[in-house]
Amino acid sequence: MLRKTFTIGLACVMALFVMTQIAQAQDKITGPWLWIVAPTEANEGGANSTDVDSLDAASGGDVTEAMVAANGAKEGDTVGDYTWTLGEIADTGGNNVNDALNEIGMTEGDVNDHSSYALITLESATAQSDVTMRVGSDDSIKVWLNGEEVHNNAVNRGAGDFQDDFQVNLVAGDNLLLVKVSERGGGWSMFVGIEADVTAVYKEPVAPVTGKITGPWLWVIAPTEANEGGANSTDLDQLEAASGGDVTEAMVASEGAAEGDPVGELAWTVGEIADTGGDNVNDLVVELGLGEGDVNDHSVYGLIILNSPADQSGVPMKVGSDDSVKVWVNGEVVHTNAVNRGAGDFQDDFNVNLNAGANILLVKVSERGGGWSLFAGVGGEGVTVSLPESLGTAVEAAGKVITTWGKVKSAK
């Protein structure tokens, strides 16, 4: 009996050992990472520099950790005396950061009192929640995912493998990962892995949103039910109700409209919107003759074309609204926020995909009472805006550009 018990116990221990080995054998992300380093204060590397922005200090404020974490960086760009450079890192060893930086020619010899920054994109086919990320570091480590800090360990330690576990959420598409390891002295190492179905790649950053689209837009408004504007009307089609079914949100979002096309008692009208203020929609509606005084329990629809010189995925977009907001690009709903709130600037961030040529952007803001405002901006390379053609006619970008991003004023 004793022998049998021992045999079973040994089998259990062996099974546990195998499971532990499998858990510890998670692949490490070797790259290609985009690297840069920045000095810390003398004798202040490691734990003491974890929350000190060495990029900000090295660039005189031109580049910050927050900027890179949110928008990425481009190979060849400089920060202080260093240049962002692609390179792979070994998945073993207690000095693999120092070795990698020497190999790509960024540093020489044994480097101390510096912080390394490593940037990579994790491509995910679907959204993945509460996945485990593992890191190890010599010395301290800080991690950002999609612009948000997700891990911080201000410690002086050695590392030859994973040490810290934490949970992260991945969005469908591109996820920007930035890892900072601050080195005090001795070894300098970094290990990063994630238990998720992703592909790690370097991608050049997409140009961020730098201003608000003032126009010219096509505008129309339509009433909601009494006392049902704002959040309650976000997903109700006021265009269909006002036109008796002749015009719908889906039709306009996918096919566009033209100045003068009717919707009920009103028609699509060209106008520009202010990029400041908490009542800029109401001010515009009155200016264009679409309403009078303080207009409540109505939805406004703004329609414009985004002209892109090439296919662009993961393009950042921002909106702000008083009250609720709904956004379509090329007929697809890309953002909804059924909320009653005030707005004087951007509030919501999301990403969109743009096709080469013309892309139809439709924004709806439903107003319950008080202020009525809308702010929209889009990033991407070389995007211009123009007025759409008539409903039911294919939209073409060529020769239709009315304004460029020179008309898109900087965000306040």
N, C-alpha and C positions, 0 to 999 in steps of 0.2 A: 504494500500500500504506500509506504514511504517512497519507494522507488518510482511508482506511478505518479505520485504527487510531484516529485522532483522533476520528472520528465515534462509534465504538463506546465509546471511553473517555468521551466527553462524555455519551453516553446513560446509561452506568453512573453517572456523577456525578449526573446529573439524577434518576435513579431513586433513588439514595441520598438526595438532597436531599428528594424527595417523601416517602420513608419516614420521614426525620427529622422533617419537618414534621408528618406524621400522628401520630408518637409524641409530639411536643410539644403537639399540639392536644387532648390529653385534657381532658375537661370538668372544670371546677373545681366543687366543691360550694359553692354560694352561699347555701344555707339553705332554710328559715329555721333559723338557729342560735339557741340559747339562750345569751345572753351575760351575763357579769359581769366586773368588774375588781376588783383589789385592789392597794393600794400596796405597793411594795417599800421597803427602806431607801433613804434619800437617796443618790443617785449609785451605787446598787447594782442598778439594773434591768439587764435583758439577761442576759448569760452568768452573772453572779454570783448571779442569783436563779432560775436554771433549776431547781435542786433544793431551793429554799427554798419551803415551803408557805405561800404568801401568803394562801390562804383560811383556814387555821388561825390565822394571826396576826391577820387582820382580824376573825374571828368569835370570838376568845377561846377557840378550841378546839371550838366548836359545830359547825363545818363543816370538813372536811378534803378535800384533793385525792383521797385514797383513797376517801372516802365518796362523793364525786360521781362518780368514775370507775367505781365499782362499782354505784351505785344511781341515779345521775342527780340531777336537781334539778327543781323545779317553778317555772313562771313565777309571779312575784310574791313568791317567797321572798327574804329578804334575807341579805346577808353584809356585815357592817360597815355602811358608809354607802351601799351599792349594792344594787340589786334585780335578780334574774334577769329579763332582758327579751329577747323575741324580736326578731330582725332579720336582714335579708339583708346579704351582703357582696359588693362588686364583685369580678369575676374578673380585673380588671386594676388597675394602679396600685401605687405604692410606699408608699401611706399609707392603704390601704383599711380597716384595722382602726380607725384613728383616725376616719376618715370615717364608718364604720358606727356607731361608738359615739356620735359627735356627733349623727348622724341620729336615733337612737332616744332621745336625751335623757339618756344615761347620763353623758356627759362634755361638756366645752366646750373649744374651742380645741385647742392642741397639747399633748397629754398625754405626759409622760415619767415614767420610774421607776414604772411600773405593769405588772402582768401581766394579760393578758386570758385568759379561759377561755371556750371555745366548745363547746357540747354539742349533739349530734345523734344520731339513731338511724338506722342503716343496715339496712333491711329486706332480707333475702335469702331467696329461696324455697327454696334448698338450702344445704347446707354447701359452702363454697368454700375450698380450701387453697392456700397459697402465692401469693396474689394480690398484685400490686404496688400499694402506696400511695405517692403522691408528695406532698411538702409543700415549701413555701417560706416563709421567715419573716424578719421584721425586728423584733426581733433574734433571740433564742434561741427554741427550740421544744422542747416535750415532748408526746408523744402517748400516750394510753391507749386500748385497745380492750377492751371487756368487763372492765374493772377491772384489766387487766394493762398495764404500761408496755411499749410496742412500739417507741418511738423517742425519742431524746434527743440534742439537738445544742446544747450550751452554747456559743454563739458570738454575737459582735456583728457584724452584717452588714446589708446592705440586701437587698431582695428585690422583684422585680416579676413573678416566675413561680416554677415548681417548681425546687427545688434538691436535695432529698434523696429517694432511693428506698429502700424497704425492703419486706419481705414480711410479710403478715399472714394469719391464718386467720379466716374468717367462719363462724359457726354458722348453721344454718337458723333463720329467724325474726329476732328483733331483735338488733342488735349496737350497743352503746352506745359512741360515739366522743367522747372529750374531748380537746381541743387547747388547750394553753397556749402563749401567745407573750408573752415578757417583753421589755419595751421599755426601753432605756436613754435614747435621745434621737434626735431627727430623725424619720425615717419610722417607721411602725408598720404592718406588713403581714402577711397570712397567706393562703396558698394551699393547698388540700387537694383531692386527687383520688384515685380508686381505680379500678383496671382490673378491675372486677367488675360483675356484673349485680345492682345494688342500687337501692333507692329511699331517698332521704334525707328524713326527716321528723322533726318534733318530736313526742315522746310524753311525756305525764306519767309520772313514774316509778311503778313498781309497788312497793308497800310491801315492804320487805325482811323477811327472817326475823329476828324479835326474841326468840324463845324456843323452848323445846322442848315438844312435845305430851306431856303426862303422862297424859292420858286423860279419861274412861274409854275404854279399848280393849277389844275382844274378843280373847282369847288362846287359842291352842292350840299344843301341841308335837307333833312326830312324829319318830320315830327315823330316822337315816340308816343306811347300812351301817356295820359296825364299822370304825373308823379312817378313815372316809370323810366325816366332817363337815367343815364349813368350805368352802373353795374348791371341793372336788371335788363337793359336793352343791348348789352354787348353782343349777344348771339341771336338777336332778332333782326330780321332784314327790313329796315325802314325804307330802303329803295323800292323793294317789291310792294310794300304796303302803300307808299305814296304814288306809285305809278300804276297801281292796279294789276301788277304782275308783268307789265311791259319791260321793266328793267329790274334786274336783281344784282345783289352784291357779287354773286358768282360770275355773272356775265361781265360786269365792269372789271372785276379782278383779273379775268382771263383775256378779255378782248379790248378793254379800254373804253374811251368815250371822247367826244369832241366838244369844243365850245359851242354852246347853243342847243345841244341835245337836251330834250325835255325830261324831267323827272317830276311827275305830278304837276304842280302849279309853278315850279321853278325850272331852271335850266343850268347846265354846267357852265360855270363862269370862270374866266382866267383871273388870277390874282396872286400877289406875293404876300407872305406872312412875316410879321416881325419875329426876330430871333430872341426877343426878350419879353418879359411881362407875363402876368398870370391870367390875362384875359385876351390874348392875341387872336384867338379864333373869333370871339365875339366882336372885337374891333374890326376884323376883316369882313365878317358877315355883314355888318352894318355898312362898311365902306363899299362893298360890292352890291348893296341893295338886296341881299338875300334875306335880311331880317331887320328889325328895328328894336332899339333899346336893349334891355337885358333879356337875352333869349335863353329860355330854359326848356328842358324836356324835348331836346332835339339832338339828332346825330349829324355831325359834319363828316363829309367824305372828301379827302384830298387825293388827287390822282396825278401821277407824274411818271415819266419814263427815266429809268437809270440806264445810261448807255455805257457798256463795258467794252474795252478794246479786246478782251479775251475771256474765256471761261475762267471764273474765279470761285473757289470754294472756301467756306468758312469766313466769309467777309463779315467783319463786325458791323453791327447796326445798333443804334440807340434811339429810344423814344422817351418822351415825357408827355403826360396828358392830364387834363382836368376835364372830365372824370375818366371813364374807362377807355381802353384803347384796343383796337384789333388791327392787325397788319397782314396784308397779302403780298406775295411776290410771285408774279407769273401764274396767278390763279390759285396758289397754295397759301393757306393760312400758316404764317411763320411765327406769329406771336399774338397772344391774347392775354389781357390783364383786366378782368372784370372787377373793377374797384372804383370807389368814390373817393377822390383825393384832389388836392390842389397840385399845381405844377408851375414852376418858373424856369425849369431846365430839364435836362435828361434825367430819367429815373430807371429805365429798364435797358438791359444789355442782352443781346442775342446775336446769333450768326445766321447769315443767309448765303445761298449760292446764286451767283450771277452767270448768265449765259453770255457768250460773245454777241454783241449787238444790243438790241433793245430789251429791257426788262420792265414789266409793268409793276409799279408800286402803288398800292391802294392802302390808305390809312383812314380808319374810322375812329372818331372820338365822340362818345355819347355823353351828353351833358345833363346832369340832374338839376343843378342850381348853383348860383354863385359864379365864380370864375369859369372860363371856358378856354382852354389853352392846348396847344399842340407843338411839340418840338420833335423833329426827326433828323437823323444824320446817318450816313453810311460811309464806310471806309472803302478799301480796295484801291487798286492802281488805275489811274487815268479815267475814273468814272465822271461822266457829265450827266446833266439832266436836261430834259426837253419835254414839250407838250405832246400828249398822245394824239393819234388820229381818231377817226370816228368809230363808234361802237360797231363791232362786227367786221372791222377792217384790220388786216394784219398790220402790226406796228413795225416800222422800219426805222433804224437809227440814222441811216445815212441822210445827210442834208437836213436833219431835223433838230440839230442842237441849237437851243435857244440861249442857254446859259451854261457856263462851266463852273468848276469849283472856285473860280475867282468870285462868283456871286454867293458862294456858300460862306457865310460869315463865321468867324471863329466863335467857339463856344465860350460863353461868359463864365 
